[in-house]
Amino acid sequence: MTQLTPALDAELRRDAPLPFGAVSIDLPDAQVNLLDGAGVLAFGGRTFVGEDATYGVLSEVEDLTDGSGDSAPAFSMTLLPNGDAAAAALASPNMQGSPVFVWIGAVDKQSGLPIPDPHLIFAGELDVPKLMSDESGRRLDYEVVSVFERLFEDDESSRLSPGHHRSIFPGEAGMDFVTGVAEHVYWGVAGNPSPVVSYSGGSGYSAGGGYQLNQAL
């Protein structure tokens, strides 16, 4: 069973269809919408071009493959930026994590418009850029990873401390006055788990009516 819309599926089954690939990159300060060839197509509120006046052209897109085991789906793509400023901007660290979307579709030969609802085949984010330069010009190789890559983060840098807590929840001071933690709490790393819990206290068990709880984690 195909995942394409009936109209797109029927068009791609015709003799000599006009398929296209489209890539959109939502950079912090700009949106780059590129086709895998010359032309201009508009769908989904975006206008795709064969060459962006600032960021150049889409030179190559690696075959998309499913991830397996402990790997998320990923692919690489190559951009040919227009000029030094565009190359430097695309390779800057703050571009990492920018959303990336990839569609496949087909063009109606009579109207020149895309068949409605091109198929979104990939949603991910920019990972690691590599700027290459030689006598033939510059190119930017990008690794693009799936949104599922976030599932492999193990949070090893997390700490059970007020500072780290506020870095995740700004202005939240719930841990600032936590006292009396006698046992080590292992956070984000393998600890020394133990089900043993000792408890004493409560009304009738101590003269002060308080309690003391010690738990080995």
C-alpha positions in Angstrom: 0.0 0.0 0.0 1.5 3.4 -1.0 1.8 6.3 1.4 1.3 8.8 -1.5 -1.9 10.6 -2.2 -4.0 9.0 -4.9 -3.3 11.9 -7.3 0.5 11.8 -6.8 0.6 8.0 -7.0 -1.3 8.0 -10.2 0.9 10.7 -11.7 4.1 8.8 -10.9 2.7 5.7 -12.5 2.2 7.5 -15.8 4.7 7.1 -18.7 7.5 9.7 -18.4 6.4 11.6 -15.3 8.1 14.7 -14.1 9.3 13.9 -10.5 11.1 16.4 -8.3 12.9 16.5 -5.0 12.6 19.5 -2.7 14.7 20.4 0.4 13.8 23.1 2.9 16.2 24.3 5.7 14.8 26.6 8.4 17.9 28.6 9.4 17.8 30.9 12.4 17.7 34.0 10.2 16.4 32.7 6.8 14.5 29.9 5.1 16.3 28.1 2.2 14.0 26.2 -0.2 15.8 24.4 -2.9 14.8 22.0 -5.8 17.0 19.3 -7.2 16.9 21.0 -10.6 16.1 24.3 -12.3 12.7 25.9 -12.0 10.3 27.4 -9.4 7.6 25.5 -7.6 5.3 26.5 -4.7 3.5 24.3 -2.2 2.9 24.2 1.5 3.4 27.9 1.9 7.0 27.7 0.6 8.4 28.7 -2.8 11.2 26.4 -4.0 13.9 27.5 -6.5 16.7 25.8 -8.3 19.2 28.5 -7.1 18.9 30.7 -4.0 20.4 34.1 -4.6 22.3 34.0 -1.4 22.8 30.3 -0.4 23.4 28.8 -3.8 22.2 25.5 -5.2 21.6 21.9 -4.0 24.4 19.9 -5.5 23.9 16.4 -4.1 21.6 14.5 -1.7 22.7 11.1 -0.5 20.2 8.2 -0.7 17.9 8.2 2.3 18.0 5.0 4.3 16.3 3.8 7.4 18.2 3.6 10.6 18.8 0.3 12.4 20.0 -0.8 15.9 21.2 2.2 17.8 21.3 4.5 14.7 18.6 7.0 13.6 17.9 7.7 9.9 20.4 10.2 8.5 21.8 11.3 5.2 24.3 13.9 3.8 23.7 16.7 1.3 26.0 19.1 -0.4 25.3 22.8 -1.0 27.3 25.1 -3.4 27.0 28.5 -1.7 27.2 31.8 -3.5 30.2 33.7 -2.1 32.3 33.8 1.1 29.6 35.3 3.3 27.0 32.6 2.5 29.6 29.8 3.0 30.7 31.3 6.4 27.1 31.7 7.5 26.1 28.2 6.5 29.1 26.7 8.3 28.7 28.7 11.5 27.9 26.7 14.7 24.5 28.3 15.3 23.2 26.6 12.2 23.4 23.2 13.9 20.0 21.9 14.9 18.1 23.9 12.1 15.1 21.9 10.9 15.4 20.2 7.5 12.5 18.7 5.5 12.7 16.7 2.3 9.8 16.1 -0.1 9.3 14.1 -3.3 6.6 15.1 -5.8 5.6 15.4 -9.4 4.8 18.3 -11.8 1.6 18.4 -13.8 2.8 18.8 -17.4 -0.2 20.8 -18.5 -0.3 23.4 -15.7 3.3 23.3 -14.6 2.2 23.1 -11.0 3.1 20.4 -8.5 0.5 17.7 -8.0 -1.1 18.5 -4.7 0.4 17.3 -1.4 4.0 16.2 -2.3 5.1 13.4 0.0 7.3 14.4 3.0 9.9 11.7 3.3 12.2 13.1 5.9 12.1 15.5 8.8 15.3 16.1 10.7 17.9 18.7 11.6 21.4 19.9 10.5 24.1 18.2 12.4 27.8 18.7 11.4 28.9 21.0 8.5 32.1 20.5 6.6 33.3 23.4 4.4 35.5 22.3 1.5 37.4 24.6 -0.8 39.6 23.8 -3.9 40.4 25.2 -7.3 36.9 24.5 -8.6 35.2 26.4 -5.8 33.5 25.9 -2.4 31.1 23.3 -1.3 29.4 22.6 2.0 28.8 19.0 3.1 26.1 18.7 5.7 25.2 15.7 7.8 21.4 15.7 8.4 20.0 13.5 11.2 16.5 12.5 12.0 14.4 14.0 14.8 14.7 10.6 16.4 18.4 11.3 17.1 17.2 13.1 20.2 16.0 9.8 21.6 19.7 8.6 21.9 20.7 11.4 24.3 21.7 9.9 27.6 21.8 13.1 29.7 25.2 12.1 31.2 25.9 15.7 32.0 22.8 16.1 34.2 23.3 16.9 37.8 21.0 16.9 40.8 21.9 20.5 41.7 20.1 23.9 41.9 22.3 25.3 39.0 21.5 22.5 36.6 17.8 22.5 37.6 17.5 26.2 36.8 19.3 25.6 33.4 16.4 23.5 32.4 13.6 25.4 34.3 14.7 29.1 34.4 13.7 30.9 37.5 12.5 27.7 39.3 14.3 27.6 42.7 12.7 24.5 44.1 16.0 22.9 44.8 17.7 25.9 46.4 16.8 24.9 49.9 17.0 21.2 49.8 18.9 20.0 52.8 19.7 16.9 54.7 20.5 14.7 51.8 22.9 12.3 53.4 23.2 9.7 50.6 24.7 10.2 47.2 22.1 10.4 44.4 23.5 9.1 41.1 22.1 11.2 38.3 22.7 10.4 34.6 25.3 7.8 35.4 25.3 4.2 36.6 25.1 4.3 40.4 24.9 1.7 43.1 21.2 0.8 43.1 19.7 -0.8 46.2 16.1 -1.5 47.3 17.0 -1.1 51.0 15.2 1.8 52.7 15.3 2.5 56.4 12.6 4.6 58.0 12.0 5.7 61.6 9.7 8.3 63.0 6.2 9.5 62.9 3.9 10.2 65.9 4.4 7.6 68.6 7.8 6.5 67.3 10.0 9.3 68.5 9.7 11.9 71.2 10.0 14.8 68.7 7.3 13.5 66.4 9.6 13.9 63.4 11.1 11.4 61.0 14.3 10.4 59.4 14.5 8.8 56.1 17.7 7.2 54.7 17.6 5.6 51.3 20.6 4.0 49.5 20.3 4.5 45.8 
